[in-house]
Every structure is written in structure tokens, then in C-alpha cells.
Amino acid sequence: MAKTIPSWRARQGHRGYQVLLVLLGALILAALAWGAMEFYGETIDQRAVQQGTIEN
């Protein structure tokens, strides 16, 4: 006879505190990477203007 398992016990894992921490950590790292690229892009842009390499 087949064993009946309730759906709440058949799940692979629970969505809980650890998953939230991983998602928040990834979001913070993505924001830091974005900020670093914004800073780098502004630095390149300012350097190009100071050297007079941008033509209108």
C-alpha cells in the first residue's frame, strides 16, 4: 500500500530566515556593484572632459 505524505512534509525546504538573508545579501552586493560602476563611469567622463577628448 502506498504511503500518503501530507503536502507540508513533502516540501524540499522551507522559505525562512536564511533565504531572506541570502536574498538581502545578493541585493546589497548588486547595489554596491552598481554604485562602483556609476562612480567609475563618472570618473571616466570627467577625465575625458578635462582632456578635451569629447567633441560636440
C-alpha positions as CSV (number, residue, x, y, z in Angstrom):
1,M,0.0,0.0,0.0
2,A,1.2,3.5,-0.9
3,K,2.2,5.7,1.9
4,T,0.4,9.1,2.0
5,I,2.6,12.1,2.9
6,P,1.0,15.4,3.7
7,S,2.0,18.3,1.4
8,W,3.6,20.3,4.1
9,R,6.0,17.5,4.9
10,A,6.8,16.7,1.2
11,R,8.5,20.1,0.6
12,Q,12.2,20.2,-0.1
13,G,12.8,23.1,2.2
14,H,11.3,26.0,4.0
15,R,11.3,29.6,2.9
16,G,12.5,31.2,6.0
17,Y,15.1,33.5,7.6
18,Q,18.1,32.0,5.8
19,V,16.6,32.5,2.4
20,L,15.8,36.1,3.3
21,L,19.4,36.7,4.4
22,V,20.7,35.3,1.1
23,L,18.4,37.4,-1.0
24,L,19.2,40.6,1.0
25,G,22.9,39.9,0.8
26,A,22.7,39.5,-3.0
27,L,20.7,42.7,-3.3
28,I,23.2,44.6,-1.2
29,L,26.1,43.2,-3.3
30,A,24.3,44.2,-6.5
31,A,23.7,47.7,-5.2
32,L,27.4,48.0,-4.3
33,A,28.5,46.8,-7.7
34,W,26.1,49.3,-9.4
35,G,27.4,52.2,-7.3
36,A,31.0,51.3,-8.1
37,M,30.3,51.3,-11.8
38,E,28.4,54.6,-11.5
39,F,31.5,56.1,-9.8
40,Y,33.9,54.6,-12.3
41,G,31.7,55.9,-15.2
42,E,31.6,59.4,-13.8
43,T,35.4,59.3,-13.3
44,I,36.0,58.4,-16.9
45,D,33.5,61.0,-18.1
46,Q,35.2,63.8,-16.1
47,R,38.7,62.7,-17.3
48,A,37.5,62.9,-20.9
49,V,36.1,66.4,-20.4
50,Q,39.3,67.6,-18.7
51,Q,41.4,66.2,-21.6
52,G,39.2,67.8,-24.2
53,T,38.5,64.5,-26.0
54,I,34.7,64.9,-26.1
55,E,33.6,66.8,-29.2
56,N,30.1,68.2,-29.7
